[in-house]
Amino acid sequence: MLNQLQTGIAITGSGSATPVVSLDNHGLSQWVETSDEWIKARTGIERRRLADAQVSVSQLATEAAKNAIAMSGIAPTDLDLIVLATSTPDDLFGTASQIQHQLGASKAVAFDLTAACSGFVFALATAAQFIRTGVYQNVLVIGADILSRWVDWSDRGTCILFGDGAGAIVMQANTSDRLLGFELRSDGTQNNCLQLAYQPQPKELLPGVTVAQGTFHPITMNGKEVYRFAVQKVPEVIEKALHRANLTAEQVDWLLLHQANQRILDAVAQRLKIPNERVLSNLANYGNTSAASIPLALDEAVRQGKVQPGNIIATSGFGAGLSWGAAIFQWGR
């Protein structure tokens, strides 16, 4: 029988993890024809963290999750559900169950969700439905990616952008509702603007019997189209989520966007008339960490004391698919 006594949601803990190795723009310019000035002017990125061959998505995700669980004050065995947003799993059959095992979250069901740089917002909205219906009480949502695995390091248009990392939050059933509204969108007609596509090669098993064998091609991106898409669609989806929350942009304490490009962050904030001092950004130090970027930036801001209990946060993820979404929530119980 569903427990309908607690249908509200609170976000009670955050955590993050990044690889030790940091590559700044000067170092990158020794590998590919670029410069610190060129990268900073176009993206706002100064350095990024890169995972070596021994670092896995599950390791980063587990570390971030442990930090979030500790902040929330629960134990891993209290978790009912783990949702991992990732586009770079250690195992194509799924990585969330590895994290469940590494955490010792023996009672939790775990699954992966793939929506690229929108993944964390999509996972948050998905996890919320299990709490709202009373099925689960304690849910761990993780965004983790190691995009350095799939970057063409000779393509200066993309290799300058991406970094590796993980971020996590704990969502709990609560008597008052802190998840105030959300909106999710997809447009497959623009799928080719940003891809990490499988490249099949025919393999003949017998005459007339051919299968596809191959691997995934490195990331390709039409930067101008993605920029145009983000600057147009992200303010719109945030405004729709704010409408669902019965709030205005003036009531938002913090704007927390997917950390893709500082020019996008500035343009969206300007359109929403949110001043720069209310925009959370750690892009300069980590680059674009895909599904990890929002929870990573959130955790950093919480631990720095910027984000306080009761603060209203408008967040939006956007990227490949093309997909985009926004959520409005109040931090803390």
BALOBA-1460 file (C-alpha; in Angstrom, 3 decimals):
// residues 333
<rec num="1" residu="m" x="0.000" y="0.000" z="0.000"/>
<rec num="2" residu="l" x="1.434" y="3.373" z="-0.975"/>
<rec num="3" residu="n" x="2.362" y="5.728" z="1.840"/>
<rec num="4" residu="q" x="0.509" y="8.940" z="1.041"/>
<rec num="5" residu="l" x="1.344" y="10.707" z="4.327"/>
<rec num="6" residu="q" x="4.518" y="12.375" z="3.023"/>
<rec num="7" residu="t" x="4.418" y="13.603" z="-0.542"/>
<rec num="8" residu="g" x="6.756" y="16.553" z="-0.198"/>
<rec num="9" residu="i" x="10.425" y="16.464" z="-1.198"/>
<rec num="10" residu="a" x="13.487" y="17.941" z="0.489"/>
<rec num="11" residu="i" x="17.050" y="17.984" z="-0.826"/>
<rec num="12" residu="t" x="19.057" y="17.341" z="2.323"/>
<rec num="13" residu="g" x="22.600" y="16.557" z="1.253"/>
<rec num="14" residu="s" x="25.128" y="17.192" z="-1.491"/>
<rec num="15" residu="g" x="28.519" y="15.803" z="-2.396"/>
<rec num="16" residu="s" x="31.068" y="15.925" z="-5.191"/>
<rec num="17" residu="a" x="34.296" y="14.341" z="-6.372"/>
<rec num="18" residu="t" x="36.829" y="15.150" z="-9.089"/>
<rec num="19" residu="p" x="40.044" y="13.517" z="-10.299"/>
<rec num="20" residu="v" x="43.336" y="14.733" z="-8.843"/>
<rec num="21" residu="v" x="44.955" y="15.621" z="-12.172"/>
<rec num="22" residu="s" x="44.320" y="19.179" z="-13.367"/>
<rec num="23" residu="l" x="45.166" y="20.391" z="-16.878"/>
<rec num="24" residu="d" x="45.228" y="24.152" z="-17.385"/>
<rec num="25" residu="n" x="44.962" y="25.964" z="-20.689"/>
<rec num="26" residu="h" x="48.699" y="26.523" z="-20.943"/>
<rec num="27" residu="g" x="49.298" y="22.780" z="-20.639"/>
<rec num="28" residu="l" x="46.603" y="22.017" z="-23.195"/>
<rec num="29" residu="s" x="48.191" y="24.449" z="-25.657"/>
<rec num="30" residu="q" x="51.270" y="22.195" z="-25.720"/>
<rec num="31" residu="w" x="49.107" y="19.403" z="-27.158"/>
<rec num="32" residu="v" x="46.785" y="21.254" z="-29.536"/>
<rec num="33" residu="e" x="47.039" y="24.610" z="-31.294"/>
<rec num="34" residu="t" x="45.277" y="26.965" z="-28.904"/>
<rec num="35" residu="s" x="46.068" y="29.441" z="-26.116"/>
<rec num="36" residu="d" x="44.934" y="30.383" z="-22.628"/>
<rec num="37" residu="e" x="43.602" y="33.701" z="-23.927"/>
<rec num="38" residu="w" x="41.681" y="32.072" z="-26.789"/>
<rec num="39" residu="i" x="40.004" y="29.501" z="-24.513"/>
<rec num="40" residu="k" x="39.120" y="31.919" z="-21.708"/>
<rec num="41" residu="a" x="37.698" y="34.501" z="-24.110"/>
<rec num="42" residu="r" x="35.381" y="31.977" z="-25.781"/>
<rec num="43" residu="t" x="34.429" y="29.711" z="-22.864"/>
<rec num="44" residu="g" x="35.535" y="31.115" z="-19.506"/>
<rec num="45" residu="i" x="37.389" y="27.850" z="-18.801"/>
<rec num="46" residu="e" x="40.870" y="28.044" z="-17.261"/>
<rec num="47" residu="r" x="41.488" y="24.407" z="-16.303"/>
<rec num="48" residu="r" x="39.769" y="21.046" z="-16.119"/>
<rec num="49" residu="r" x="40.150" y="17.817" z="-14.087"/>
<rec num="50" residu="l" x="40.996" y="14.654" z="-16.037"/>
<rec num="51" residu="a" x="40.618" y="11.039" z="-14.947"/>
<rec num="52" residu="d" x="43.504" y="8.708" z="-15.716"/>
<rec num="53" residu="a" x="43.105" y="5.101" z="-16.841"/>
<rec num="54" residu="q" x="42.737" y="3.862" z="-13.254"/>
<rec num="55" residu="v" x="39.829" y="6.174" z="-12.370"/>
<rec num="56" residu="s" x="36.285" y="4.980" z="-13.088"/>
<rec num="57" residu="v" x="32.897" y="6.670" z="-13.172"/>
<rec num="58" residu="s" x="31.762" y="4.398" z="-10.347"/>
<rec num="59" residu="q" x="34.690" y="5.499" z="-8.158"/>
<rec num="60" residu="l" x="33.986" y="9.210" z="-8.628"/>
<rec num="61" residu="a" x="30.243" y="8.683" z="-8.224"/>
<rec num="62" residu="t" x="30.668" y="6.629" z="-5.061"/>
<rec num="63" residu="e" x="32.900" y="9.263" z="-3.461"/>
<rec num="64" residu="a" x="30.423" y="12.038" z="-4.290"/>
<rec num="65" residu="a" x="27.556" y="9.899" z="-3.014"/>
<rec num="66" residu="k" x="29.275" y="9.195" z="0.305"/>
<rec num="67" residu="n" x="29.699" y="12.913" z="0.885"/>
<rec num="68" residu="a" x="26.043" y="13.612" z="0.079"/>
<rec num="69" residu="i" x="24.818" y="10.787" z="2.307"/>
<rec num="70" residu="a" x="26.958" y="12.011" z="5.209"/>
<rec num="71" residu="m" x="25.574" y="15.550" z="4.889"/>
<rec num="72" residu="s" x="21.994" y="14.266" z="4.816"/>
<rec num="73" residu="g" x="22.476" y="12.386" z="8.092"/>
<rec num="74" residu="i" x="21.233" y="9.030" z="6.837"/>
<rec num="75" residu="a" x="23.034" y="5.726" z="6.283"/>
<rec num="76" residu="p" x="23.557" y="3.993" z="2.919"/>
<rec num="77" residu="t" x="21.226" y="1.229" z="4.092"/>
<rec num="78" residu="d" x="18.446" y="3.835" z="4.378"/>
<rec num="79" residu="l" x="18.486" y="4.452" z="0.612"/>
<rec num="80" residu="d" x="15.560" y="3.100" z="-1.405"/>
<rec num="81" residu="l" x="16.698" y="4.181" z="-4.872"/>
<rec num="82" residu="i" x="19.868" y="5.290" z="-6.683"/>
<rec num="83" residu="v" x="19.603" y="7.069" z="-10.049"/>
<rec num="84" residu="l" x="22.862" y="7.639" z="-11.902"/>
<rec num="85" residu="a" x="22.809" y="10.223" z="-14.692"/>
<rec num="86" residu="t" x="25.722" y="9.481" z="-17.013"/>
<rec num="87" residu="s" x="26.624" y="9.259" z="-20.679"/>
<rec num="88" residu="t" x="29.955" y="7.569" z="-20.004"/>
<rec num="89" residu="p" x="29.193" y="4.425" z="-17.982"/>
<rec num="90" residu="d" x="31.932" y="1.984" z="-17.028"/>
<rec num="91" residu="d" x="29.624" y="-0.735" z="-18.329"/>
<rec num="92" residu="l" x="27.036" y="-0.222" z="-21.089"/>
<rec num="93" residu="f" x="24.718" y="-2.557" z="-19.177"/>
<rec num="94" residu="g" x="24.725" y="-0.017" z="-16.337"/>
<rec num="95" residu="t" x="26.996" y="1.404" z="-13.664"/>
<rec num="96" residu="a" x="24.504" y="2.368" z="-10.930"/>
<rec num="97" residu="s" x="24.452" y="-1.145" z="-9.471"/>
<rec num="98" residu="q" x="28.243" y="-1.016" z="-9.014"/>
<rec num="99" residu="i" x="27.793" y="2.171" z="-6.993"/>
<rec num="100" residu="q" x="25.039" y="0.539" z="-4.955"/>
<rec num="101" residu="h" x="27.445" y="-2.268" z="-4.058"/>
<rec num="102" residu="q" x="30.358" y="0.082" z="-3.303"/>
<rec num="103" residu="l" x="28.155" y="2.164" z="-0.987"/>
<rec num="104" residu="g" x="26.723" y="-0.853" z="0.795"/>
<rec num="105" residu="a" x="23.226" y="0.412" z="-0.042"/>
<rec num="106" residu="s" x="21.804" y="-3.089" z="0.099"/>
<rec num="107" residu="k" x="18.125" y="-2.063" z="0.109"/>
<rec num="108" residu="a" x="18.324" y="0.323" z="-2.858"/>
<rec num="109" residu="v" x="17.333" y="-0.401" z="-6.422"/>
<rec num="110" residu="a" x="19.727" y="1.285" z="-8.847"/>
<rec num="111" residu="f" x="19.615" y="2.242" z="-12.513"/>
<rec num="112" residu="d" x="21.329" y="4.508" z="-15.050"/>
<rec num="113" residu="l" x="19.638" y="7.386" z="-16.867"/>
<rec num="114" residu="t" x="21.160" y="8.899" z="-20.014"/>
<rec num="115" residu="a" x="20.289" y="12.451" z="-21.055"/>
<rec num="116" residu="a" x="23.777" y="13.921" z="-21.550"/>
<rec num="117" residu="c" x="24.250" y="17.354" z="-20.002"/>
<rec num="118" residu="s" x="20.542" y="17.504" z="-19.091"/>
<rec num="119" residu="g" x="20.911" y="14.214" z="-17.237"/>
<rec num="120" residu="f" x="21.027" y="15.500" z="-13.678"/>
<rec num="121" residu="v" x="17.855" y="17.598" z="-14.026"/>
<rec num="122" residu="f" x="16.085" y="14.708" z="-15.774"/>
<rec num="123" residu="a" x="17.223" y="12.318" z="-13.014"/>
<rec num="124" residu="l" x="16.066" y="14.716" z="-10.299"/>
<rec num="125" residu="a" x="12.602" y="14.952" z="-11.862"/>
<rec num="126" residu="t" x="12.446" y="11.166" z="-12.346"/>
<rec num="127" residu="a" x="13.473" y="10.430" z="-8.761"/>
<rec num="128" residu="a" x="10.918" y="12.928" z="-7.474"/>
<rec num="129" residu="q" x="8.050" y="10.880" z="-8.870"/>
<rec num="130" residu="f" x="8.976" y="7.871" z="-6.727"/>
<rec num="131" residu="i" x="8.887" y="10.052" z="-3.607"/>
<rec num="132" residu="r" x="5.695" y="11.892" z="-4.543"/>
<rec num="133" residu="t" x="3.799" y="8.634" z="-4.984"/>
<rec num="134" residu="g" x="4.995" y="7.410" z="-1.593"/>
<rec num="135" residu="v" x="6.879" y="4.436" z="-3.029"/>
<rec num="136" residu="y" x="10.317" y="5.520" z="-1.767"/>
<rec num="137" residu="q" x="11.486" y="7.773" z="1.056"/>
<rec num="138" residu="n" x="15.228" y="8.252" z="0.490"/>
<rec num="139" residu="v" x="16.698" y="8.650" z="-2.992"/>
<rec num="140" residu="l" x="20.257" y="9.282" z="-4.131"/>
<rec num="141" residu="v" x="20.658" y="11.148" z="-7.430"/>
<rec num="142" residu="i" x="24.131" y="11.233" z="-8.982"/>
<rec num="143" residu="g" x="25.509" y="12.988" z="-12.048"/>
<rec num="144" residu="a" x="28.879" y="11.594" z="-13.145"/>
<rec num="145" residu="d" x="30.821" y="11.641" z="-16.385"/>
<rec num="146" residu="i" x="34.317" y="10.993" z="-17.695"/>
<rec num="147" residu="l" x="34.017" y="12.688" z="-21.062"/>
<rec num="148" residu="s" x="37.799" y="12.707" z="-21.536"/>
<rec num="149" residu="r" x="37.338" y="9.083" z="-22.659"/>
<rec num="150" residu="w" x="35.403" y="10.266" z="-25.692"/>
<rec num="151" residu="v" x="37.061" y="13.553" z="-26.649"/>
<rec num="152" residu="d" x="38.989" y="13.949" z="-29.881"/>
<rec num="153" residu="w" x="42.100" y="15.533" z="-28.411"/>
<rec num="154" residu="s" x="43.139" y="16.870" z="-31.828"/>
<rec num="155" residu="d" x="39.894" y="18.868" z="-32.174"/>
<rec num="156" residu="r" x="40.449" y="22.190" z="-30.446"/>
<rec num="157" residu="g" x="36.772" y="23.060" z="-30.817"/>
<rec num="158" residu="t" x="35.772" y="20.357" z="-28.330"/>
<rec num="159" residu="c" x="38.844" y="19.190" z="-26.391"/>
<rec num="160" residu="i" x="39.122" y="22.548" z="-24.617"/>
<rec num="161" residu="l" x="35.627" y="22.215" z="-23.141"/>
<rec num="162" residu="f" x="35.313" y="19.007" z="-21.211"/>
<rec num="163" residu="g" x="36.403" y="17.784" z="-17.811"/>
<rec num="164" residu="d" x="35.604" y="14.836" z="-15.547"/>
<rec num="165" residu="g" x="33.755" y="14.686" z="-12.236"/>
<rec num="166" residu="a" x="30.775" y="13.619" z="-10.175"/>
<rec num="167" residu="g" x="28.156" y="15.269" z="-8.007"/>
<rec num="168" residu="a" x="25.296" y="13.886" z="-5.940"/>
<rec num="169" residu="i" x="22.296" y="14.878" z="-3.861"/>
<rec num="170" residu="v" x="20.049" y="13.076" z="-1.400"/>
<rec num="171" residu="m" x="16.311" y="13.635" z="-1.811"/>
<rec num="172" residu="q" x="13.973" y="12.676" z="1.039"/>
<rec num="173" residu="a" x="10.249" y="12.529" z="1.658"/>
<rec num="174" residu="n" x="9.227" y="15.581" z="3.637"/>
<rec num="175" residu="t" x="6.058" y="17.044" z="5.132"/>
<rec num="176" residu="s" x="6.646" y="20.312" z="3.235"/>
<rec num="177" residu="d" x="7.582" y="20.340" z="-0.438"/>
<rec num="178" residu="r" x="10.899" y="21.915" z="-1.445"/>
<rec num="179" residu="l" x="10.790" y="20.833" z="-5.107"/>
<rec num="180" residu="l" x="8.643" y="23.678" z="-6.372"/>
<rec num="181" residu="g" x="8.412" y="23.019" z="-10.102"/>
<rec num="182" residu="f" x="10.126" y="21.536" z="-13.138"/>
<rec num="183" residu="e" x="9.886" y="21.377" z="-16.927"/>
<rec num="184" residu="l" x="11.610" y="18.938" z="-19.313"/>
<rec num="185" residu="r" x="11.986" y="19.150" z="-23.086"/>
<rec num="186" residu="s" x="13.583" y="17.274" z="-26.031"/>
<rec num="187" residu="d" x="14.059" y="18.009" z="-29.744"/>
<rec num="188" residu="g" x="15.435" y="15.106" z="-31.757"/>
<rec num="189" residu="t" x="15.433" y="17.114" z="-34.976"/>
<rec num="190" residu="q" x="18.642" y="18.777" z="-33.726"/>
<rec num="191" residu="n" x="20.304" y="15.561" z="-32.593"/>
<rec num="192" residu="n" x="23.202" y="15.933" z="-35.013"/>
<rec num="193" residu="c" x="24.315" y="19.214" z="-33.413"/>
<rec num="194" residu="l" x="25.988" y="17.366" z="-30.536"/>
<rec num="195" residu="q" x="26.724" y="13.662" z="-30.710"/>
<rec num="196" residu="l" x="28.775" y="10.804" z="-29.364"/>
<rec num="197" residu="a" x="27.580" y="8.364" z="-31.996"/>
<rec num="198" residu="y" x="28.125" y="4.642" z="-32.488"/>
<rec num="199" residu="q" x="30.035" y="3.888" z="-35.679"/>
<rec num="200" residu="p" x="29.123" y="0.398" z="-36.949"/>
<rec num="201" residu="q" x="31.368" y="-1.653" z="-39.205"/>
<rec num="202" residu="p" x="29.846" y="-4.615" z="-41.095"/>
<rec num="203" residu="k" x="31.076" y="-8.064" z="-40.131"/>
<rec num="204" residu="e" x="29.933" y="-11.002" z="-42.241"/>
<rec num="205" residu="l" x="29.349" y="-14.142" z="-40.201"/>
<rec num="206" residu="l" x="28.052" y="-16.245" z="-43.106"/>
<rec num="207" residu="p" x="26.999" y="-15.418" z="-46.650"/>
<rec num="208" residu="g" x="23.872" y="-13.286" z="-46.257"/>
<rec num="209" residu="v" x="24.352" y="-12.911" z="-42.480"/>
<rec num="210" residu="t" x="26.039" y="-9.631" z="-41.490"/>
<rec num="211" residu="v" x="26.149" y="-7.933" z="-38.116"/>
<rec num="212" residu="a" x="27.495" y="-4.567" z="-36.962"/>
<rec num="213" residu="q" x="30.657" y="-4.326" z="-34.899"/>
<rec num="214" residu="g" x="32.404" y="-1.149" z="-33.837"/>
<rec num="215" residu="t" x="32.739" y="1.500" z="-31.177"/>
<rec num="216" residu="f" x="31.627" y="5.037" z="-30.435"/>
<rec num="217" residu="h" x="33.024" y="7.958" z="-32.398"/>
<rec num="218" residu="p" x="34.509" y="10.870" z="-30.367"/>
<rec num="219" residu="i" x="32.297" y="13.832" z="-29.518"/>
<rec num="220" residu="t" x="31.256" y="16.049" z="-32.421"/>
<rec num="221" residu="m" x="29.581" y="19.409" z="-31.933"/>
<rec num="222" residu="n" x="28.243" y="22.329" z="-33.925"/>
<rec num="223" residu="g" x="29.195" y="24.967" z="-31.380"/>
<rec num="224" residu="k" x="27.302" y="27.855" z="-32.973"/>
<rec num="225" residu="e" x="24.041" y="25.910" z="-33.136"/>
<rec num="226" residu="v" x="24.357" y="24.616" z="-29.580"/>
<rec num="227" residu="y" x="25.051" y="28.137" z="-28.314"/>
<rec num="228" residu="r" x="22.054" y="29.530" z="-30.193"/>
<rec num="229" residu="f" x="19.843" y="26.729" z="-28.887"/>
<rec num="230" residu="a" x="20.927" y="27.211" z="-25.264"/>
<rec num="231" residu="v" x="20.562" y="30.982" z="-25.205"/>
<rec num="232" residu="q" x="17.042" y="30.728" z="-26.651"/>
<rec num="233" residu="k" x="15.645" y="27.651" z="-24.943"/>
<rec num="234" residu="v" x="17.139" y="27.734" z="-21.437"/>
<rec num="235" residu="p" x="15.531" y="31.036" z="-20.301"/>
<rec num="236" residu="e" x="12.200" y="29.805" z="-21.691"/>
<rec num="237" residu="v" x="12.289" y="26.506" z="-19.813"/>
<rec num="238" residu="i" x="13.318" y="28.226" z="-16.576"/>
<rec num="239" residu="e" x="10.429" y="30.652" z="-16.935"/>
<rec num="240" residu="k" x="8.030" y="27.734" z="-17.452"/>
<rec num="241" residu="a" x="9.368" y="25.977" z="-14.356"/>
<rec num="242" residu="l" x="9.073" y="29.210" z="-12.383"/>
<rec num="243" residu="h" x="5.469" y="29.536" z="-13.556"/>
<rec num="244" residu="r" x="4.752" y="26.017" z="-12.285"/>
<rec num="245" residu="a" x="6.326" y="27.031" z="-8.976"/>
<rec num="246" residu="n" x="4.249" y="30.239" z="-8.873"/>
<rec num="247" residu="l" x="7.448" y="32.266" z="-8.605"/>
<rec num="248" residu="t" x="9.224" y="34.982" z="-10.562"/>
<rec num="249" residu="a" x="12.908" y="35.335" z="-11.426"/>
<rec num="250" residu="e" x="13.165" y="38.125" z="-8.861"/>
<rec num="251" residu="q" x="12.417" y="35.587" z="-6.110"/>
<rec num="252" residu="v" x="15.299" y="33.295" z="-7.124"/>
<rec num="253" residu="d" x="18.299" y="33.412" z="-4.785"/>
<rec num="254" residu="w" x="20.644" y="31.476" z="-7.085"/>
<rec num="255" residu="l" x="20.724" y="30.625" z="-10.777"/>
<rec num="256" residu="l" x="22.531" y="27.311" z="-11.255"/>
<rec num="257" residu="l" x="23.019" y="26.366" z="-14.895"/>
<rec num="258" residu="h" x="24.826" y="23.471" z="-16.507"/>
<rec num="259" residu="q" x="28.417" y="24.658" z="-16.649"/>
<rec num="260" residu="a" x="28.908" y="24.601" z="-20.412"/>
<rec num="261" residu="n" x="30.198" y="28.025" z="-21.385"/>
<rec num="262" residu="q" x="30.445" y="31.258" z="-19.403"/>
<rec num="263" residu="r" x="28.973" y="33.216" z="-22.314"/>
<rec num="264" residu="i" x="25.841" y="31.040" z="-22.115"/>
<rec num="265" residu="l" x="25.594" y="31.551" z="-18.355"/>
<rec num="266" residu="d" x="25.903" y="35.322" z="-18.797"/>
<rec num="267" residu="a" x="23.370" y="35.480" z="-21.645"/>
<rec num="268" residu="v" x="20.740" y="33.424" z="-19.788"/>
<rec num="269" residu="a" x="21.153" y="35.456" z="-16.606"/>
<rec num="270" residu="q" x="20.833" y="38.685" z="-18.581"/>
<rec num="271" residu="r" x="17.642" y="37.528" z="-20.284"/>
<rec num="272" residu="l" x="16.130" y="36.512" z="-16.940"/>
<rec num="273" residu="k" x="17.359" y="39.786" z="-15.382"/>
<rec num="274" residu="i" x="19.225" y="37.901" z="-12.675"/>
<rec num="275" residu="p" x="22.382" y="39.775" z="-11.586"/>
<rec num="276" residu="n" x="25.760" y="38.075" z="-12.010"/>
<rec num="277" residu="e" x="26.352" y="37.931" z="-8.252"/>
<rec num="278" residu="r" x="23.404" y="35.507" z="-8.004"/>
<rec num="279" residu="v" x="24.786" y="33.122" z="-10.646"/>
<rec num="280" residu="l" x="26.722" y="30.085" z="-9.427"/>
<rec num="281" residu="s" x="29.705" y="29.280" z="-11.632"/>
<rec num="282" residu="n" x="32.761" y="27.067" z="-11.145"/>
<rec num="283" residu="l" x="33.270" y="26.494" z="-14.867"/>
<rec num="284" residu="a" x="36.700" y="28.122" z="-14.825"/>
<rec num="285" residu="n" x="38.122" y="25.371" z="-12.614"/>
<rec num="286" residu="y" x="36.382" y="22.257" z="-13.937"/>
<rec num="287" residu="g" x="35.194" y="22.844" z="-17.495"/>
<rec num="288" residu="n" x="32.074" y="21.110" z="-18.784"/>
<rec num="289" residu="t" x="31.561" y="17.967" z="-16.694"/>
<rec num="290" residu="s" x="28.248" y="17.074" z="-18.376"/>
<rec num="291" residu="a" x="25.742" y="15.480" z="-15.956"/>
<rec num="292" residu="a" x="28.087" y="16.203" z="-13.035"/>
<rec num="293" residu="s" x="28.275" y="19.963" z="-13.525"/>
<rec num="294" residu="i" x="25.119" y="21.068" z="-11.682"/>
<rec num="295" residu="p" x="25.497" y="18.936" z="-8.524"/>
<rec num="296" residu="l" x="29.246" y="19.635" z="-8.444"/>
<rec num="297" residu="a" x="28.674" y="23.398" z="-8.509"/>
<rec num="298" residu="l" x="25.835" y="23.087" z="-5.997"/>
<rec num="299" residu="d" x="27.944" y="21.120" z="-3.535"/>
<rec num="300" residu="e" x="30.809" y="23.590" z="-3.797"/>
<rec num="301" residu="a" x="28.461" y="26.524" z="-3.150"/>
<rec num="302" residu="v" x="26.829" y="24.767" z="-0.176"/>
<rec num="303" residu="r" x="30.178" y="23.935" z="1.426"/>
<rec num="304" residu="q" x="31.435" y="27.479" z="0.832"/>
<rec num="305" residu="g" x="28.391" y="28.825" z="2.667"/>
<rec num="306" residu="k" x="26.941" y="30.614" z="-0.350"/>
<rec num="307" residu="v" x="23.799" y="28.492" z="-0.544"/>
<rec num="308" residu="q" x="21.894" y="28.606" z="2.741"/>
<rec num="309" residu="p" x="18.884" y="26.576" z="3.963"/>
<rec num="310" residu="g" x="15.715" y="28.029" z="2.493"/>
<rec num="311" residu="n" x="17.427" y="29.555" z="-0.541"/>
<rec num="312" residu="i" x="15.469" y="29.184" z="-3.783"/>
<rec num="313" residu="i" x="17.551" y="27.776" z="-6.641"/>
<rec num="314" residu="a" x="16.617" y="27.780" z="-10.311"/>
<rec num="315" residu="t" x="18.630" y="25.147" z="-12.152"/>
<rec num="316" residu="s" x="18.740" y="24.110" z="-15.793"/>
<rec num="317" residu="g" x="20.546" y="21.425" z="-17.755"/>
<rec num="318" residu="f" x="20.864" y="21.450" z="-21.535"/>
<rec num="319" residu="g" x="22.780" y="19.592" z="-24.204"/>
<rec num="320" residu="a" x="22.855" y="16.585" z="-26.488"/>
<rec num="321" residu="g" x="19.613" y="15.087" z="-27.690"/>
<rec num="322" residu="l" x="18.984" y="17.942" z="-27.962"/>
<rec num="323" residu="s" x="17.487" y="18.038" z="-24.495"/>
<rec num="324" residu="w" x="16.891" y="20.693" z="-21.880"/>
<rec num="325" residu="g" x="15.074" y="21.057" z="-18.602"/>
<rec num="326" residu="a" x="14.738" y="23.175" z="-15.486"/>
<rec num="327" residu="a" x="13.878" y="22.624" z="-11.838"/>
<rec num="328" residu="i" x="13.097" y="25.066" z="-9.051"/>
<rec num="329" residu="f" x="13.870" y="23.918" z="-5.528"/>
<rec num="330" residu="q" x="14.514" y="25.199" z="-2.035"/>
<rec num="331" residu="w" x="17.707" y="23.951" z="-0.436"/>
<rec num="332" residu="g" x="17.428" y="22.009" z="2.828"/>
<rec num="333" residu="r" x="14.586" y="20.624" z="4.872"/>
